[in-house]
Amino acid sequence: MKMTAFVTGANKGIGIEIVKQLGEAGWKVLLGARSVERGEAAVSELTSKGLDVELVQIDMGDLKTIEQAADMINRNYPDLKLLINNAGMPGAFSRSFTDTKEEDLRTAFEVNFFGTFRLNQHLFPLIKDNEGTIVNVSTDMASLNHMQNAEFTLNAFDYNSSKTANNAMTLSMAYEVKNSGAQVFAVTPGFTSTDLNGNAAGGKSKEAAAAIIVGYATDGKRHNGEFLDEKGVYAW
């Protein structure tokens, strides 16, 4: 029997590659997209390749669409086994703490933290019951250890801190399921050239980044409470 996964922010970039790779591995995948038009185009592209993909309209900055998406999944896909919280936005990708504007900080938190928090709260009970997996997609720059010790890093306080808060949520969720078959963990694919960073040169491909996330999500190993990069456990 096919297992069901839900991937947010999945009509382009790393997200659509995650959906594609899960679909090729035999999963039924719910493709989360803010824009119905762009979401339908992504679903058409993937179903034309024989993959089992369905659109779920969801705007991570809009509580109503989050509730509607979660209600539909709870009702129609009570067997949900995997949730990958890939959706995110950069804020203004501020260049320093000094340059960070409160408005951009709030915008980044609204999507990257509060939106993900809301969706997790609505689907966490289902994942727990199904002994499934939640992956919160993170970034190297969410690591306080990395920010303190890296020789060079992008000091984008709006984006980075929203993802650090997301990491704290990951650990809180993981603590709640540590004695169960369910698991929650974070994965950073590392520097990847995507729309999020203006397709900055020098990053890995979207396909390679997605493969890191899908690999940990489906390897059958226990990763609860871990922060992982392509080499293994990454420091919080």
LOFI-109520 format. One record per residue (C-alpha): z, x, y; residue in one letter. Coordinates in steps of 0.25 Angstrom, whole numbers, padded with zeros to 4 digits, always signed. Last residue first. Layout:
N
ZXYA...
//
This chain:
236
+0068+0090+0092W+0064+0102+0084A+0051+0100+0076Y+0051+0098+0061V+0038+0102+0054G+0026+0110+0058K+0017+0099+0064E+0028+0093+0072D+0040+0085+0067L+0053+0079+0073F+0062+0074+0062E+0071+0063+0061G+0065+0057+0048N+0055+0067+0042H+0056+0063+0027R+0043+0066+0020K+0032+0057+0016G+0021+0064+0023D+0016+0052+0031T+0022+0053+0045A+0023+0068+0045Y+0008+0069+0042G+0004+0058+0051V+0011+0065+0063I+0005+0078+0060I-0009+0072+0057A-0009+0065+0070A-0008+0078+0077A-0019+0084+0069A-0028+0072+0072E-0025+0072+0087K-0029+0087+0087S-0020+0098+0091K-0018+0102+0105G-0025+0113+0113G-0031+0105+0124A-0024+0093+0130A-0030+0079+0126N-0025+0073+0139G-0011+0075+0134N-0009+0061+0128L-0024+0060+0126D-0022+0069+0114T-0023+0084+0111S-0011+0087+0102T+0001+0096+0105F+0011+0093+0094G+0011+0082+0083P+0025+0079+0086T+0032+0071+0075V+0045+0062+0076A+0053+0056+0065F+0057+0043+0060V+0060+0040+0045Q+0062+0028+0035A+0068+0030+0021G+0082+0028+0026S+0094+0037+0029N+0089+0043+0042K+0083+0030+0047V+0092+0029+0059E+0092+0043+0062Y+0077+0044+0062A+0077+0033+0073M+0086+0041+0082S+0079+0054+0079L+0065+0047+0083T+0071+0041+0096M+0076+0055+0100A+0061+0060+0098N+0056+0048+0107N+0066+0053+0118A+0059+0067+0116T+0046+0060+0117K+0049+0053+0130S+0055+0066+0135S+0042+0074+0132N+0033+0064+0139Y+0040+0063+0153D+0045+0077+0152F+0031+0083+0151A+0036+0098+0149N+0024+0102+0141L+0029+0114+0133T+0029+0129+0133F+0038+0139+0127E+0044+0128+0119A+0060+0129+0119N+0066+0118+0127Q+0055+0108+0126M+0053+0111+0111H+0067+0109+0108N+0068+0096+0116L+0056+0091+0107S+0048+0080+0114A+0038+0091+0118M+0034+0093+0104D+0029+0078+0104T+0033+0066+0097S+0027+0055+0088V+0038+0046+0083N+0035+0044+0068V+0042+0032+0061I+0042+0032+0046T+0045+0021+0035G+0056+0017+0027E+0050+0003+0028N+0063-0003+0033D+0065+0008+0043K+0050+0007+0047I+0052-0008+0050L+0065-0006+0057P+0059+0005+0066F+0047-0004+0070L+0053-0011+0082H+0062+0000+0087Q+0051+0011+0085N+0042+0002+0094L+0052+0001+0105R+0056+0016+0104F+0041+0020+0104T+0039+0012+0117G+0052+0018+0123F+0049+0032+0120F+0035+0036+0122N+0030+0024+0129V+0041+0021+0139E+0046+0035+0139F+0033+0040+0144A+0032+0030+0155T+0047+0032+0159R+0044+0047+0161L+0031+0045+0168D+0039+0036+0178E+0050+0046+0179E+0040+0057+0184K+0040+0070+0177T+0036+0082+0186D+0049+0088+0186T+0051+0087+0171F+0038+0094+0170S+0023+0092+0167R+0024+0077+0166S+0015+0071+0154F+0014+0059+0163A+0020+0050+0152G+0013+0056+0140P+0011+0043+0132M+0015+0040+0117G+0011+0032+0105A+0013+0040+0092N+0025+0032+0086N+0021+0032+0071I+0026+0021+0063L+0025+0022+0048L+0029+0012+0037K+0026-0002+0042L+0028-0011+0030D+0031-0023+0039P+0017-0022+0045Y+0014-0036+0050N+0027-0041+0055R+0034-0028+0059N+0020-0023+0064I+0017-0035+0073M+0032-0035+0078D+0030-0020+0081A+0017-0022+0089A+0022-0033+0097Q+0035-0026+0100E+0028-0014+0105I+0018-0023+0113T+0029-0029+0120K+0037-0016+0123L+0025-0010+0131D+0025+0005+0133G+0021+0008+0118M+0009-0001+0119D+0006-0007+0106I-0007-0014+0100Q-0007-0012+0085V-0020-0010+0079L-0023-0009+0064E-0028+0003+0055V-0032+0003+0041D-0042+0015+0041L-0056+0013+0036G-0062+0022+0046K-0067+0010+0054S-0052+0006+0054T-0049+0019+0062L-0059+0017+0073E-0057+0002+0074S-0042+0005+0075V-0044+0015+0087A-0053+0005+0094A-0043-0006+0092E-0032+0003+0098G-0040+0006+0110R-0043-0008+0113E-0029-0013+0110V-0023-0002+0119S-0008+0002+0116R-0012+0006+0102A-0004+0006+0089G-0012+0008+0076L-0006+0001+0064L-0010+0010+0052V-0012+0006+0038K-0010+0019+0031W-0019+0026+0020G-0019+0040+0025A-0032+0038+0033E-0024+0027+0040G-0013+0037+0043L-0023+0047+0048Q-0030+0038+0057K-0017+0032+0063V-0012+0045+0066I-0025+0049+0072E-0025+0037+0081I-0011+0041+0086G-0015+0055+0089I-0025+0051+0099G-0029+0037+0100K-0027+0023+0096N-0013+0026+0090A-0002+0026+0100G+0007+0020+0090T+0005+0022+0075V+0010+0011+0065F+0009+0014+0050A+0007+0005+0038T+0007+0009+0023M-0004+0005+0014K+0000+0000+0000M
//
